[in-house]
Amino acid sequence: MVNNHLAVQSNNKKHIFQILFFFLPLLLIIVTQDVSGMKVNLANKTPLESISTDTIVDRLSKSLSLFKSKKNTPKIIDTHQRLVQYYLDNGSYNNAFDEIWKLLPLVASPEYAEQRFEITNKLIGLYLLYGQNDKAIASYKQLPDLVRKQITNPEKKIRFWGRIYSLGAWIELKTTKNYSKAAQLSLKSNALNSQLKDGLSSYHHTQIQLAHIYILMGNLQKAAPILQNIQDCYPLPLQSIHALLYFRLGQFYEKGNKTDLAIASYKTSLTAIGAFRTLQDKKPEAILRLSELYAQKGDFQLAFKYQKEASLLNDQLFSATKSQNNQLFEIKNKYQEQLKEDQATLQQHQMVLLAKENQLLILKTVFLILMFIVAALFIIRYFKQKAKKELLSQSQINHQQRLELKQQHEILELKNKELLSTALQLLERDNWQADVKKELGKLTVDGANADIVKKVKSSLQIDTKQKWNEFESRFATINDAYIEKLKSSYPLLTPTDLKMCSFIKLGFSTKDMSQIMGISAEGINTSRSRLRKKMDLDRNINLIDFLQSING
């Protein structure tokens, strides 16, 4: 469709229209139209007045205050971004610039790298809009490092690199006019955007950019299929992309000397700009192109109307002439840069204070650690001394107990010796009494003397039995602990076995034990063998030594 309308008009006719257009300012003097009334009508047509700007700004400002009170940084950044976009969409570029500078400190952290990219992108656009090319280039040079170092998602990396190349192409168009380099950058952007899963819109926008570059290069043959393809992808009714698409179509047709198609395209673009409140910077340019095109057609009244509208709109958007606006921008930019430097200085001071606070915190920590160590050493020393005292006290107690045990053992030994002595005396007495009884038995006594002898024999026998009963009672009392220990260690031992063990411990001979227990010497030896078996003693172990080694 686009190629069918490409034709070359007469150069003479073009020159005539250009001459007539230069004389249009003279017609301003004789035109009787009420300029002030026109201002009112035009003002009513601009997007800046068509809706209540204050209402939207107030609403966003209230949201911003709320998020600030809650210290919700992501929401604060998002609200600032919405304000920036709103100001840009409505042509309030100074306000947008102010909001951007408020945003920059908030998005300095790596976690907000994506937001910083978006804001820097918009700042570059404003720099270019105000002719601050050096600042635009300086800001642009920050973007590759930002994406390279702080964007980790592969899909987002591709998207942002595509935008960097597209932005680079735009900068080349605005600054160096190096169309060839701009085309190369735009082609790179197209290649990257074509890789994105959801990058169709970005791809089409960079396609429109590439077509624009070809138009500027005069290569309409390359621009035509690109624009035709985009036009087929986005048919009418109006869509947001039509604002840019039909603006470029207007340039395309104008370059191809198709005035009517160019006029229709520019008007469609203006309608989309108004409907979707986008590309406000293109609106004065589109209206101015309409003025020139109508001048070429010889319709000077419409040419004047559009020129006047473009002039008023330009004043409304930029608030003053280009030079005045640039000067104002320079002042604001210097102020913002100074403010940024002051903030950086303040941040440095804060860092110094923070470092001092950290040093103080370290000193406090070291002091607390030292105090803790001293306290720990004191506590350790205290418990060591306490343990030492307790150990000494326990040692003294143990020593005292050993002395008492020794004393008890000595007493026990003494008592056992006394028992042994008593037993020997009893044995000796028994032997003596036995001899007396034997001698008395030899006597032949008659009458009253016989009764006396009988009584003497009987008394001797009773006295001996009573003495041995007393001996056994004392023996059991003194050696009770020893006997109990034997019983617990060797439960198979009988009372007779236990008594024999005690006698063996005291050192009684076989003969003595035989007399005391009323058992023959062989019986005593048999009892000894039985004891060894019950106690499971090895043959190499001496029974006497073993029994004496048991303490009780």
C-alpha positions in Angstrom: 0.0 0.0 0.0 2.8 2.4 1.0 4.9 1.7 -2.2 1.9 2.4 -4.4 1.8 6.0 -3.3 5.5 6.7 -3.7 5.9 9.4 -6.5 8.0 12.4 -7.1 6.3 15.8 -7.4 7.6 18.8 -9.4 10.5 20.6 -7.7 9.2 23.9 -8.9 5.8 23.4 -7.2 7.6 22.5 -4.0 9.8 25.6 -4.1 6.6 27.8 -4.7 5.0 26.3 -1.5 8.1 26.9 0.5 8.3 30.5 -0.6 4.6 31.0 0.3 5.1 29.4 3.7 7.9 31.8 4.5 5.5 34.7 3.9 2.9 33.3 6.3 4.0 35.4 9.3 3.0 38.5 7.2 -0.6 37.1 7.1 -0.7 37.2 10.9 -1.0 41.0 10.8 -4.1 41.0 8.7 -5.9 38.1 10.3 -8.8 39.3 12.4 -9.2 36.2 14.4 -9.4 36.7 18.1 -6.1 35.3 19.3 -7.1 35.3 23.0 -10.3 33.4 22.1 -8.1 31.0 20.1 -6.0 30.5 23.2 -9.0 29.5 25.2 -10.2 27.1 22.5 -6.8 25.5 22.0 -6.3 25.2 25.7 -9.6 23.3 25.9 -8.3 20.9 23.4 -5.0 20.0 25.0 -4.6 17.0 27.3 -3.2 19.2 30.0 -6.7 20.7 30.6 -9.0 17.9 29.5 -8.9 16.1 32.9 -8.3 17.2 36.4 -4.5 17.0 36.7 -4.6 18.2 40.3 -6.9 15.4 41.3 -4.6 12.7 40.0 -1.4 14.4 41.4 -3.1 14.9 44.8 -4.2 11.3 44.9 -0.7 10.1 44.1 0.8 12.6 46.6 -1.4 11.3 49.3 -0.4 7.7 48.5 3.2 8.8 48.6 2.7 10.3 52.1 1.1 7.2 53.3 3.9 4.9 52.0 6.5 7.2 53.5 4.8 7.0 56.9 4.9 3.3 56.6 8.5 3.4 55.3 7.5 1.2 52.4 10.3 1.9 50.0 9.1 -0.2 47.0 5.7 1.5 47.1 7.4 4.9 47.4 9.5 4.2 44.3 6.5 2.9 42.4 4.4 6.0 43.2 7.2 8.3 42.2 7.5 6.4 38.9 3.8 6.8 38.3 4.1 10.5 38.9 7.0 10.7 36.5 5.1 8.9 33.8 2.0 11.0 34.4 3.9 14.2 34.0 5.6 12.9 30.9 2.3 11.8 29.3 0.8 15.2 30.0 3.9 17.2 28.9 4.8 18.5 32.4 8.5 17.9 31.7 9.8 20.1 34.5 7.7 18.3 37.1 8.8 15.0 35.6 12.4 16.1 35.9 11.9 17.0 39.6 10.3 13.7 40.4 13.2 11.8 38.7 15.8 13.6 40.9 13.7 12.7 43.9 13.8 9.1 42.8 17.5 8.7 42.0 18.7 8.4 45.6 15.9 5.9 46.4 17.0 3.5 43.6 20.7 3.6 44.2 20.7 0.2 45.9 21.4 -2.8 43.7 18.0 -4.3 44.6 16.3 -1.5 42.7 18.5 -1.8 39.6 15.5 -2.3 37.3 13.8 0.9 38.6 17.1 2.8 38.3 17.3 1.7 34.6 13.8 2.9 33.9 14.4 6.3 35.6 17.8 6.8 33.9 16.1 6.0 30.6 13.5 8.7 31.2 16.1 11.2 32.4 18.1 10.7 29.2 14.9 11.4 27.2 14.4 14.7 29.1 18.1 15.6 28.6 17.7 15.1 24.8 14.4 17.0 24.8 16.1 20.0 26.4 19.2 19.7 24.2 21.4 18.6 27.1 23.2 16.1 24.9 26.4 15.8 27.0 24.4 14.9 30.0 22.3 12.5 28.0 25.4 10.7 26.8 27.0 10.6 30.3 23.8 9.1 31.7 23.6 6.6 28.8 27.1 5.4 29.5 26.0 4.3 33.0 23.4 1.8 31.7 25.7 -1.0 30.3 27.5 -1.4 33.6 24.2 -1.3 35.5 22.8 -4.1 33.4 26.0 -6.1 33.3 26.6 -6.0 37.1 23.2 -5.7 38.7 20.6 -7.5 36.4 20.9 -11.2 36.9 17.8 -12.6 35.1 18.8 -13.7 31.6 15.4 -12.7 30.0 15.6 -9.2 31.6 19.2 -8.8 30.5 18.2 -9.4 26.9 15.3 -6.9 27.3 17.5 -4.2 28.9 20.3 -4.6 26.3 17.7 -4.3 23.6 16.6 -1.0 25.1 20.2 0.2 25.5 20.8 -0.3 21.8 17.5 1.4 20.9 18.3 4.3 23.2 21.8 4.5 21.7 20.3 4.8 18.2 18.0 7.6 19.4 21.0 9.5 20.9 22.9 9.1 17.6 19.9 10.6 15.8 19.6 13.5 18.2 23.3 14.3 18.6 25.7 13.2 15.9 23.2 12.5 13.1 25.2 9.4 12.3 22.3 7.5 10.7 24.4 4.5 9.7 25.5 3.9 13.3 22.0 4.5 14.5 20.7 1.9 12.1 23.3 -0.6 13.3 22.2 0.0 17.0 18.6 -0.3 16.1 19.2 -3.6 14.2 20.9 -5.0 17.3 17.9 -3.9 19.4 15.5 -5.6 16.9 17.6 -8.8 17.1 17.5 -8.9 20.9 13.8 -8.0 21.1 12.9 -10.8 18.7 14.3 -13.3 21.2 11.9 -12.3 24.0 8.9 -14.4 24.7 6.7 -11.4 25.4 8.8 -8.8 23.5 6.5 -8.3 20.4 5.6 -4.8 21.5 9.2 -3.8 22.1 10.1 -5.4 18.8 7.5 -3.4 16.9 8.6 -0.2 18.5 12.2 -0.7 17.5 11.0 -1.7 14.0 9.3 1.7 13.8 12.5 3.3 15.0 14.5 1.5 12.3 11.9 2.7 9.7 12.4 6.3 11.0 16.2 6.0 10.5 15.7 4.7 7.0 13.4 7.7 6.3 16.0 10.1 7.5 18.6 8.3 5.4 16.2 8.8 2.4 16.0 5.0 2.0 12.2 4.8 1.6 12.4 1.4 0.0 13.7 -0.2 3.3 11.3 1.8 5.4 8.2 0.9 3.4 7.9 -2.8 4.2 8.6 -2.3 7.8 5.9 0.3 8.2 3.5 -1.8 6.1 4.1 -4.8 8.4 3.5 -2.8 11.6 0.4 -1.3 10.0 -0.9 -4.8 9.3 -0.2 -5.9 12.8 -2.1 -3.0 14.4 -5.2 -2.2 12.2 -7.6 0.5 13.1 -9.5 1.4 15.3 -7.0 3.5 17.2 -4.5 1.9 19.5 -1.7 3.5 21.6 1.0 2.5 19.2 -0.8 4.4 16.4 0.4 7.7 17.9 4.0 6.8 16.9 3.2 4.6 13.9 1.2 7.2 12.1 3.6 10.0 13.0 6.3 8.0 11.2 3.9 7.3 8.3 3.3 11.0 8.1 7.1 11.5 7.8 7.3 8.7 5.3 4.6 10.1 3.0 6.0 13.6 3.4 9.4 12.4 2.3 7.8 10.7 -0.6 5.9 13.9 -1.5 2.5 12.3 -0.8 1.0 15.4 0.9 -2.6 14.1 1.4 -1.5 10.8 2.9 1.0 12.6 5.1 -1.7 15.0 6.3 -4.1 12.1 7.0 -1.3 10.2 8.9 -0.3 13.2 11.1 -4.0 13.8 11.9 -4.4 10.1 12.9 -1.3 10.4 15.0 -2.6 13.5 16.8 -5.9 11.7 17.5 -4.1 8.8 19.1 -1.9 11.2 21.1 -5.0 12.9 22.5 -6.9 9.7 23.1 -4.1 7.8 24.8 -2.3 10.8 26.3 1.1 9.7 25.0 4.0 11.2 23.1 3.1 14.8 24.0 6.5 16.0 22.7 5.4 14.8 19.2 2.2 16.8 19.2 3.7 20.2 18.5 5.9 18.7 15.8 2.9 16.9 14.1 0.9 20.1 14.1 3.8 22.1 12.7 4.2 19.5 9.9 0.5 19.9 9.1 1.0 23.6 8.9 3.8 23.2 6.4 1.9 20.6 4.4 -1.2 22.8 4.1 1.1 25.7 3.1 2.4 23.4 0.3 -1.1 22.8 -0.8 -1.8 26.5 -0.8 -4.3 26.4 2.1 -2.7 29.3 4.0 -5.6 29.7 6.4 -5.2 26.1 7.7 -1.5 26.5 7.6 -1.7 29.6 9.8 -4.2 27.9 12.1 -1.9 24.9 12.7 1.2 27.0 13.0 -0.5 29.1 15.6 -1.7 26.0 17.4 1.8 24.5 17.3 3.3 27.7 18.8 0.8 27.9 21.6 1.1 24.2 22.4 4.9 24.5 22.4 4.7 27.4 24.8 2.3 25.4 27.0 4.5 22.3 27.0 7.8 24.0 27.5 6.6 27.1 29.4 9.0 29.4 27.4 11.2 29.7 24.4 13.7 27.0 23.7 16.7 29.1 24.9 14.9 30.2 28.1 13.8 26.6 28.8 17.3 25.4 28.3 18.6 28.1 30.6 16.0 27.1 33.2 16.9 23.5 32.8 20.6 24.3 33.3 19.8 26.1 36.5 17.7 23.3 37.8 20.2 20.7 36.7 23.0 22.5 38.5 20.9 22.8 41.5 20.0 19.1 41.4 23.7 18.2 40.9 24.7 20.4 43.8 21.9 18.9 45.9 23.2 15.5 44.9 26.8 16.5 45.9 25.5 17.8 49.2 23.6 14.5 49.7 26.8 12.6 48.9 28.8 14.8 51.3 26.1 14.2 54.0 26.2 10.5 53.2 30.0 10.6 53.6 29.6 12.3 57.0 27.0 9.8 58.0 29.4 7.0 56.9 32.1 8.6 59.1 29.7 8.8 62.0 28.6 5.3 61.3 32.3 4.2 61.3 32.9 5.9 64.6 29.7 4.3 66.0 31.0 1.0 64.7 34.4 1.6 66.4 32.6 2.6 69.6 30.5 -0.5 69.3 33.7 -2.6 68.8 35.3 -1.0 71.8 32.2 -1.6 73.9 32.1 -5.2 72.7 35.8 -5.7 73.5 35.3 -4.1 76.9 32.3 -6.4 77.6 34.3 -9.4 76.4 37.2 -8.5 78.7 34.7 -7.9 81.6 33.2 -11.3 80.9 36.7 -12.9 80.8 37.6 -11.3 84.1 34.3 -12.3 85.7 34.8 -15.8 84.3 38.3 -16.0 85.7 37.1 -14.7 89.1 34.2 -17.3 89.1 36.6 -20.0 88.1 39.1 -19.0 90.8 36.3 -18.8 93.3 35.0 -22.3 92.5 38.6 -23.7 92.4 39.2 -22.3 95.9 35.9 -23.6 97.0 36.6 -27.0 95.5 40.1 -26.9 97.1 38.6 -26.1 100.5 36.0 -28.8 100.0 38.7 -31.3 98.9 40.8 -30.3 101.9 37.8 -30.7 104.2 36.9 -34.0 102.6 40.6 -35.1 102.9 40.5 -34.2 106.6 37.2 -36.0 106.9 38.7 -39.1 105.1 41.8 -38.9 107.3 39.6 -38.7 110.4 37.5 -41.6 109.1 40.7 -43.6 108.4 41.9 -42.8 111.9 38.6 -43.8 113.4 38.6 -47.0 111.3 42.1 -47.7 112.3 41.2 -47.1 115.9 38.1 -49.2 115.6 40.2 -51.9 113.9 42.8 -51.7 116.7 40.0 -51.9 119.3 38.5 -54.8 117.4 42.0 -56.5 117.3 42.4 -55.8 121.0 39.0 -57.2 121.8 39.7 -60.2 119.6 43.0 -60.7 121.4 41.1 -60.5 124.7 38.6 -63.1 123.3 41.5 -65.3 122.2 43.1 -64.9 125.7 39.7 -65.6 127.3 39.2 -68.7 125.1 42.7 -70.0 125.9 42.0 -69.4 129.6 38.7 -71.2 129.2 40.3 -74.1 127.4 43.0 -74.2 130.1 40.4 -74.1 132.8 38.4 -76.8 131.0 41.5 -79.0 130.9 42.1 -78.3 134.6 38.5 -79.0 135.5 38.6 -82.2 133.4 41.7 -83.3 135.3 40.0 -82.4 138.7 36.9 -84.3 137.7 39.0 -87.2 136.5 40.9 -87.3 139.8 37.7 -87.0 141.8 36.4 -89.9 139.8 39.2 -92.0 141.0 38.4 -91.3 144.7 36.3 -93.8 146.6 34.1 -91.8 148.9 31.3 -93.1 151.0 28.5 -91.5 152.9 28.1 -87.8 153.1 31.4 -87.2 151.3 30.0 -88.9 148.2 27.3 -86.3 147.9 29.8 -83.5 148.3 32.0 -84.8 145.5 29.0 -85.2 143.3 28.0 -81.6 143.8 31.5 -80.4 143.1 31.6 -82.3 139.8 28.2 -80.9 138.8 29.2 -77.3 139.7 32.4 -77.6 137.6 30.4 -78.7 134.6 27.8 -75.9 134.9 30.4 -73.3 135.4 32.3 -74.4 132.2 29.1 -74.3 130.1 28.1 -70.9 131.3 31.6 -69.5 130.6 31.5 -70.8 127.0 28.1 -69.3 126.4 29.3 -65.9 127.6 32.4 -66.3 125.3 30.2 -67.1 122.2 27.9 -64.1 123.0 30.9 -61.7 123.2 32.4 -63.3 120.1 29.2 -62.8 118.1 28.9 -59.1 119.2 32.5 -58.1 118.5 32.6 -59.9 115.1 29.1 -59.1 114.0 30.2 -56.9 111.0 32.7 -59.5 109.9 30.1 -62.2 110.0 27.5 -60.1 108.1 30.1 -59.3 105.4 30.8 -63.0 105.0 27.1 -63.8 104.8 26.5 -61.2 102.1 29.5 -62.3 100.1 29.0 -66.1 100.5 25.4 -66.8 101.2 25.9 -70.6 101.2 27.9 -70.5 104.5 26.1 -72.0 107.5 26.3 -70.5 111.1 28.8 -73.2 112.0 30.9 -72.2 108.9 30.7 -68.6 109.9 31.8 -69.3 113.4 34.7 -71.4 112.1 35.8 -68.5 109.7 35.8 -66.2 112.7 37.9 -68.6 114.8 40.4 -69.0 111.9 40.6 -65.2 111.5 41.4 -64.9 115.2 44.2 -67.4 114.9 42.7 -70.4 116.7 44.5 -73.7 116.1 42.8 -76.8 114.9 43.1 -78.2 118.4 41.6 -75.1 120.0 38.7 -75.1 117.5 38.1 -78.8 118.1 37.8 -78.3 121.9 35.7 -75.1 121.5 33.3 -76.5 118.9 33.3 -80.1 120.2 34.5 -81.5 116.9 37.4 -83.8 116.2 40.5 -82.5 114.5 39.6 -84.4 111.4 36.2 -82.8 111.5 37.8 -79.4 111.7 40.0 -80.2 108.6 37.0 -81.5 106.7 35.1 -78.2 107.6 38.1 -76.3 106.3 37.9 -78.1 102.9 34.2 -77.5 102.8 34.7 -73.8 103.4 37.2 -73.5 100.5 34.6 -75.1 98.1 31.8 -72.9 99.3 33.9 -69.8 98.9 35.3 -71.1 95.6 38.9 -70.5 96.6 41.9 -71.6 94.4 44.3 -74.1 96.0 47.1 -71.5 95.8 45.2 -69.2 98.2 45.9 -69.6 101.9 42.6 -69.8 103.7 43.9 -68.1 106.9 45.4 -65.2 104.9 42.2 -64.8 102.8 39.9 -64.7 105.9 42.2 -62.3 107.7 42.2 -60.0 104.6 38.4 -59.5 104.8 37.7 -56.4 106.9 34.7 -56.3 109.0 
